[in-house]
Amino acid sequence: MSVGLCFSPTNSPTVILSAATVNGGSQTVVYSPLSAAPGGHTDTSTCQTSEDPGQIEIYTPDGYPGSREEEEELREMATRWSNVISERKQDFMVEHELSTANCRVYGIAPSPLGGVIAAACSFHPDDSLEYITAAKESTRIVFGTHEGSGGIWEARGFIAETQLASEKVPNPLTRAAEALLLEVETLGERREQVVDSIKRSLSTAHFEGSGLGLDGVSVSSDRPEDSLSANILLAPSLNALRYSICLDIIPGNGYPGLSVGVLPPRENAEIIAHIINSILRAPRDKIAAESMLSKRMVYSVACIGILGLYNFRPVLEAARGALGWLSGVDETFTDKAGDTERSDVDVTAELQIVERRIADLDVIERGDDDGSGLVEIRAKDKGFTSKFEKCTLCGGGMVWTDLRLSECTQGHRFSRCALTFLPIKEPRLTKECTICSRTVLGDAVLDDDEMDMENRDVRLEVGDKTLARTVLEGLDVCAHCGGRYWAKGS
């Protein structure tokens, strides 16, 4: 009998293993990490080779006596997967009164970071003929830690003995942030110590480079979604920062689950700056000019840049170029939500804010002003009405006041997309990060936008993408913490 094993994603502090056999049997096994088990570790017993696997047995051994140090040392030895198999073999020999037995391993799988091993095995007599009926045929799924798990964090690019080079930092596309959090659970009492080491190493990698690297950012017109992903999701310095933010979400008294059910952590200005700078430098072709959602996104991202990130010159320059492009829009269209695009969009006020921001930077960089005298001027720039967004409840204009919230002139509030900063007027058209709970626009919004274009006789050729689709598909992992998105109702 052959067995296939695969660890699966989960939104809870457990490890999920999918097991399948060549004759069609399958089973989902839920394994509680070591620190979650009150007496040490847990491991599952029987994987039936049938369509209806039935209930999984969970074994929880008694806690080890002695001091905490002795307990941890014994637990580390006892939970290694090879030792766990040996223990199960001894149990098999005692149960059947055998003096010796063989273990056959059919499949083995490591957890995402390799700290947990699952092995599918069966036990057989070694000194006598074996007779067993089909009803008793079974394969055991045994869980344990890996012998090299003590150095697994260094091998996976999270810890260095001296200084972690930025190029060694993994990225959330190949090393999921969820995997990092779940693997931390397998560390038991050592969790706090290892997490501190990871944070120190990531901190050195984050500050290894000089500057923020915003000046040389460009987005290729050939597969721009790949360029966006490279600029934001594959940047080692940003990933070191993202993993650190991810670890900071874990409460001090234990990790209850991936979605912590509280407000997302405070936005990081460096990450926001890279998001805005990359989106505003993406190519804006004829398709972008025809997509209402794309133009709304460009305007929204530019406004966030000039109001909240005015100390980043590359962001201001990119916003100035984007607003200049929008000023050439000459189509009139009102969608079903009441958002209006007027002929010759007037962004004069926004461009004036950009020029004031750049002039402020010139003054500060010359050392003529410490910036304190400019606070009042900057405060007056906030609160202007959006040229594109209307409130779906009262039809009033949406006022620019906050990074996370959009508020209309009558006080109605909407959350903003954490990636495009557009107001979320229909929550059903969103997806949410499994770690930090930030919400972004989903694919349904893109489909609605392209359907509106078709209604206006704007045809997309095969392979054509709107700018909005390029951004949302190219950045399909949370840019703030590296978590995966899940769509409500999925």
C-alpha positions in Angstrom: 0.0 0.0 0.0 1.4 3.4 -1.0 0.5 6.5 1.0 0.7 10.2 0.0 1.1 12.9 2.6 0.8 16.7 2.3 0.6 19.4 4.9 -2.3 21.8 4.2 -2.9 25.5 5.0 -5.0 26.3 8.1 -6.4 29.3 9.9 -6.0 27.7 13.3 -3.0 27.0 15.5 -2.8 23.4 14.4 -1.2 21.5 11.6 -3.4 19.8 9.0 -2.2 16.8 7.1 -3.9 15.3 4.1 -3.3 11.5 3.6 -4.3 9.6 0.5 -3.8 5.9 -0.6 -3.6 4.4 -4.0 -6.9 2.6 -3.5 -8.8 5.8 -3.0 -8.8 6.1 0.8 -8.2 9.5 2.2 -8.2 11.3 5.5 -7.6 14.7 7.0 -5.5 14.6 10.2 -5.4 17.5 12.6 -2.3 17.7 14.7 -1.9 20.0 17.7 1.6 21.4 17.9 3.8 20.5 20.8 3.1 23.6 23.0 -0.6 23.1 22.6 -0.6 19.7 24.2 -0.9 19.9 28.0 1.4 16.9 28.6 3.9 17.3 25.8 3.2 16.2 22.2 0.3 14.5 20.4 0.4 12.1 17.6 -2.3 10.4 15.6 -2.7 6.6 15.4 -4.7 5.0 12.7 -5.3 6.0 9.1 -7.9 3.7 7.7 -7.7 2.7 4.0 -11.4 3.3 3.3 -13.7 5.9 2.0 -15.0 6.6 5.6 -11.9 6.9 7.8 -13.8 7.4 11.0 -12.5 9.1 14.1 -8.8 9.7 14.7 -7.3 8.7 18.1 -5.1 11.2 19.8 -2.5 10.0 22.2 -1.2 12.4 24.9 1.5 11.0 27.1 1.9 12.1 30.7 4.2 15.1 31.4 7.8 14.4 32.3 8.9 14.7 35.9 11.7 16.8 37.2 12.8 20.4 36.5 11.7 22.4 33.6 15.2 22.1 32.0 15.1 18.3 32.4 11.6 18.2 31.1 12.5 20.2 28.0 15.5 18.0 27.3 13.5 14.8 27.6 10.7 16.2 25.6 13.0 17.3 22.8 14.4 13.8 22.6 11.0 12.0 22.9 9.3 14.1 20.2 11.8 13.5 17.5 9.9 11.6 14.8 12.3 8.6 14.7 12.0 8.2 18.5 8.2 8.5 18.3 8.1 5.7 15.7 10.3 3.6 18.0 7.8 4.2 20.9 4.9 3.2 18.7 6.7 0.0 17.7 7.3 -0.8 21.4 3.6 -0.3 22.0 2.8 -2.7 19.1 5.1 -5.3 20.5 3.5 -5.1 24.0 0.0 -5.2 22.6 0.6 -8.4 20.6 3.2 -9.9 23.1 6.0 -9.9 20.5 9.7 -10.0 21.2 10.6 -8.1 18.0 8.8 -6.3 15.2 9.4 -4.5 11.9 8.3 -1.0 10.9 7.5 -0.2 7.3 7.3 3.5 6.3 5.1 4.3 3.3 5.3 8.0 3.1 6.9 11.0 4.9 6.2 14.7 4.7 7.7 17.8 6.5 5.7 20.7 7.7 6.2 24.1 5.8 9.5 24.9 7.6 10.5 21.4 8.3 10.2 21.5 12.1 7.5 18.8 12.2 7.6 15.4 10.4 4.7 13.2 9.6 5.4 9.6 8.7 2.9 7.0 7.5 4.0 3.6 8.7 2.8 0.1 9.8 4.2 -2.5 12.2 4.6 -6.2 11.6 5.8 -9.3 13.6 9.4 -10.1 12.8 9.8 -13.7 14.3 6.6 -15.4 13.2 4.2 -15.7 10.3 1.8 -12.8 9.9 -1.9 -13.2 9.3 -4.2 -10.2 9.2 -7.7 -9.6 7.9 -8.6 -6.6 5.7 -10.6 -5.2 8.6 -7.4 -4.8 10.6 -5.3 -3.4 7.8 -4.2 0.0 9.0 -1.5 2.6 8.6 -0.4 4.8 11.5 0.4 8.5 11.0 3.1 9.4 13.4 4.1 13.0 14.1 7.3 14.3 15.6 10.0 16.9 15.4 12.9 16.7 13.0 16.3 15.9 14.3 17.7 19.0 12.7 14.9 21.3 13.8 17.1 23.1 16.3 18.8 24.7 13.3 15.8 24.8 11.0 15.3 28.6 11.5 18.9 29.3 10.4 18.6 27.0 7.4 15.4 28.6 6.3 16.8 32.1 6.4 15.3 33.5 9.7 18.3 33.3 12.1 22.0 33.9 11.6 24.7 33.4 14.2 26.3 36.8 13.5 24.4 38.9 11.0 21.6 37.8 8.6 22.4 39.1 5.1 19.4 40.6 3.4 19.7 38.4 0.4 19.2 35.3 2.7 15.8 36.5 3.9 13.0 34.4 2.4 9.9 35.9 0.8 6.2 35.3 1.6 5.5 33.8 -1.8 7.8 30.8 -1.2 7.9 30.9 2.6 4.4 31.7 3.9 4.0 34.0 6.9 1.4 31.6 8.2 4.0 28.8 8.0 6.3 30.8 10.2 3.6 31.4 12.8 2.5 27.8 12.8 6.0 26.5 13.1 6.7 28.8 16.1 4.0 26.8 17.9 6.1 23.6 17.7 8.9 25.2 19.8 7.1 24.8 23.2 9.0 26.6 26.0 11.7 27.6 23.6 9.3 29.7 21.5 10.0 33.1 23.2 13.8 32.6 22.9 13.7 31.6 19.2 11.2 34.4 18.3 13.5 37.0 19.9 16.5 35.6 17.9 14.5 35.7 14.7 13.5 39.3 15.3 17.1 40.4 16.0 18.3 38.7 12.8 15.5 40.2 10.7 16.2 43.6 12.2 19.8 43.5 11.0 18.7 42.4 7.6 16.1 45.2 7.3 18.6 47.9 8.1 21.5 46.4 6.2 20.9 48.6 3.1 21.2 52.3 2.8 18.1 54.3 2.3 14.6 53.0 1.3 15.4 52.2 -2.3 12.6 54.2 -3.7 14.6 56.2 -6.2 15.4 53.3 -8.6 11.9 51.7 -8.6 10.5 51.1 -12.1 7.7 48.9 -13.4 8.2 47.2 -16.7 5.4 47.4 -19.4 6.1 43.8 -20.2 4.2 41.8 -17.4 4.0 44.7 -15.0 2.4 42.4 -12.4 5.8 40.6 -12.1 7.6 43.9 -11.6 5.1 45.0 -8.9 5.6 41.7 -7.1 9.4 42.0 -7.4 9.4 45.6 -6.0 7.1 44.9 -3.1 6.8 41.1 -2.3 10.3 40.0 -3.2 12.3 42.9 -1.7 14.5 41.3 1.1 14.5 44.4 3.3 10.7 44.7 3.2 10.3 41.0 3.8 12.5 41.2 6.9 10.2 44.0 8.1 7.1 42.0 7.1 8.1 38.9 9.0 8.9 41.0 12.1 5.5 42.7 11.9 4.0 39.2 11.6 5.7 38.0 14.7 4.7 41.1 16.7 1.0 40.1 16.1 1.4 37.1 18.4 0.1 37.9 21.9 2.5 37.4 24.8 0.3 34.8 26.5 0.2 32.4 23.5 -0.9 32.3 20.0 -4.7 31.8 19.7 -5.0 31.7 15.9 -4.0 33.4 12.7 -6.8 35.9 12.6 -6.5 37.7 15.9 -9.8 39.4 15.7 -8.5 42.9 16.5 -7.7 46.0 14.5 -4.7 45.5 12.2 -1.4 46.8 13.6 -0.4 50.4 12.7 0.6 50.9 9.1 4.3 51.0 8.4 5.3 54.1 6.5 8.1 52.3 4.6 5.8 49.6 3.3 3.1 52.1 2.3 5.7 54.2 0.5 6.8 51.2 -1.6 3.3 50.3 -2.4 2.4 53.8 -3.5 5.6 54.4 -5.4 5.3 51.1 -7.3 1.6 51.4 -8.2 2.0 55.0 -9.4 5.0 54.0 -11.6 3.1 51.2 -13.3 2.5 51.8 -17.0 -0.8 53.7 -17.7 -1.9 52.8 -21.2 -5.1 53.3 -23.1 -6.8 50.5 -21.2 -6.0 52.2 -17.9 -7.6 55.4 -19.3 -10.8 53.4 -20.1 -11.1 51.6 -16.8 -13.0 53.6 -14.2 -11.7 51.4 -11.4 -8.1 51.9 -12.5 -8.4 55.7 -12.6 -10.1 55.8 -9.2 -7.2 53.6 -7.9 -4.5 55.9 -9.3 -6.2 59.0 -7.8 -6.7 57.3 -4.4 -3.1 56.1 -4.2 -1.8 59.5 -5.2 -3.9 61.3 -2.6 -2.7 59.0 0.2 0.9 59.7 -1.0 0.6 63.5 -0.9 -1.3 63.6 2.4 0.5 61.0 4.5 3.9 60.4 3.0 5.0 63.9 2.1 8.6 63.3 3.4 9.3 60.8 0.6 10.3 62.7 -2.5 10.0 59.8 -4.9 6.4 59.3 -3.8 5.6 63.0 -4.3 7.1 63.0 -7.8 5.2 59.8 -8.7 2.0 61.4 -7.4 2.6 64.5 -9.4 3.0 62.5 -12.6 -0.1 60.4 -11.9 -2.3 63.5 -11.1 -1.0 65.1 -14.3 -2.1 62.0 -16.2 -5.5 62.1 -14.6 -6.0 65.8 -15.6 -6.1 64.6 -19.2 -9.1 62.3 -18.7 -11.8 63.5 -21.0 -14.6 60.9 -20.6 -17.8 61.5 -18.7 -19.3 58.4 -17.0 -21.4 57.7 -13.9 -21.5 54.2 -12.5 -24.3 52.5 -10.6 -22.7 53.4 -7.3 -22.9 57.1 -8.1 -19.2 57.6 -8.7 -18.8 60.2 -11.3 -15.9 60.9 -13.7 -16.2 64.3 -15.3 -14.8 65.6 -18.5 -11.4 67.1 -18.0 -11.0 66.0 -14.3 -9.9 69.0 -12.3 -7.1 68.0 -10.0 -5.6 71.5 -9.7 -6.0 71.5 -5.9 -4.2 68.2 -5.6 -1.3 69.3 -7.8 -0.9 72.4 -5.8 -0.6 70.3 -2.6 2.1 68.2 -4.3 4.0 71.4 -5.2 3.7 72.7 -1.6 5.0 69.3 -0.3 8.0 69.3 -2.6 8.8 72.9 -1.6 8.5 71.9 2.0 11.1 69.2 1.4 13.4 71.6 -0.3 13.3 73.9 2.8 13.9 71.0 5.2 16.7 69.5 3.2 18.5 72.9 3.0 18.2 73.2 6.8 16.3 76.4 6.7 13.3 75.0 8.7 12.9 72.0 11.0 9.5 71.4 9.7 7.5 72.5 12.8 6.3 75.7 11.1 4.8 73.7 8.2 2.4 71.6 10.4 -0.4 74.1 10.2 -0.2 74.4 6.4 -0.2 70.6 6.0 -3.2 70.3 8.3 -5.2 72.8 6.1 -4.5 70.6 3.1 -6.4 67.7 4.5 -10.2 67.5 4.2 -10.7 68.3 0.5 -13.4 66.3 -1.3 -12.5 63.5 -3.7 -13.0 64.1 -7.4 -14.0 60.5 -8.0 -15.9 59.1 -5.0 -19.5 59.6 -3.8 -21.2 58.2 -0.7 -23.6 55.4 -1.6 -25.9 56.4 1.3 -26.4 60.1 0.7 -24.6 60.9 -2.5 -22.2 63.4 -0.7 -18.6 63.7 -1.6 -15.9 61.6 0.2 -13.5 63.7 2.2 -9.8 62.8 2.4 -9.0 62.6 6.2 -7.6 59.1 7.0 -5.5 56.3 5.7 -7.9 53.5 6.8 -11.3 55.2 6.8 -13.2 57.2 4.2 -15.8 59.6 5.4 -18.4 61.6 3.4 -19.4 65.2 4.0 -22.4 63.9 6.1 -20.3 61.7 8.3 -20.9 58.2 6.8 -17.8 56.1 7.1 -16.4 53.3 5.0 -13.2 51.2 5.4 -10.5 51.6 2.8 -8.8 48.9 0.8 -5.4 48.2 2.3 -3.8 48.1 -1.1 -5.6 50.6 -3.4 -6.9 52.8 -0.5 -10.3 53.0 -2.3 -13.4 53.1 -0.1 -15.0 49.7 0.3 -18.7 50.3 -0.4 -19.6 46.7 -0.8 -17.9 44.4 1.8 -19.0 41.3 -0.1 -16.6 42.2 -2.9 -13.5 41.9 -0.7 -11.0 39.5 0.7 -9.2 39.5 4.0 -5.7 38.7 5.2 -5.6 35.6 7.5 -3.0 37.2 9.8 -3.5 40.9 10.2 -7.2 41.0 9.1 -6.6 43.8 6.6 -9.2 43.9 3.8 -8.6 44.5 0.1 -10.8 44.5 -3.0 -11.5 41.1 -4.5 -11.8 39.7 -8.0 -15.5 40.5 -8.2 -14.8 44.2 -8.2 -12.5 43.7 -11.2 -15.1 41.7 -13.1 -17.7 44.5 -12.5 -15.3 47.1 -13.8 -14.6 45.2 -17.0 -18.3 44.6 -17.5 -18.9 48.3 -17.2 -16.2 48.8 -19.9 -18.0 46.4 -22.2 -21.3 48.2 -21.6 -19.5 51.3 -22.9 -18.3 49.3 -26.0 -14.7 49.2 -24.7 -13.5 45.7 -25.7 -10.5 44.0 -24.1 -8.4 41.8 -26.3 -7.2 38.4 -25.1 -4.4 38.9 -22.6 -5.3 42.6 -22.0 -5.5 43.6 -18.3 -6.7 46.8 -16.7 -4.2 48.6 -14.3 -6.5 47.7 -11.4 -6.3 43.9 -12.3 -2.6 44.1 -12.7 -2.1 45.6 -9.2 -4.6 43.3 -7.4 -3.4 40.1 -9.1 0.3 41.0 -9.0 0.1 41.7 -5.2 -2.0 38.7 -4.2 -0.2 38.3 -0.8 -0.7 40.9 1.9 2.0 43.5 1.4 1.8 44.5 5.0 2.5 41.2 6.8 2.9 38.6 4.1 -0.3 36.7 5.0 -2.6 34.9 2.5 -6.0 36.3 1.6 -9.3 34.5 1.9 -12.5 35.6 0.2 -15.5 35.9 2.4 -17.9 33.0 1.6 -15.1 30.9 0.1 
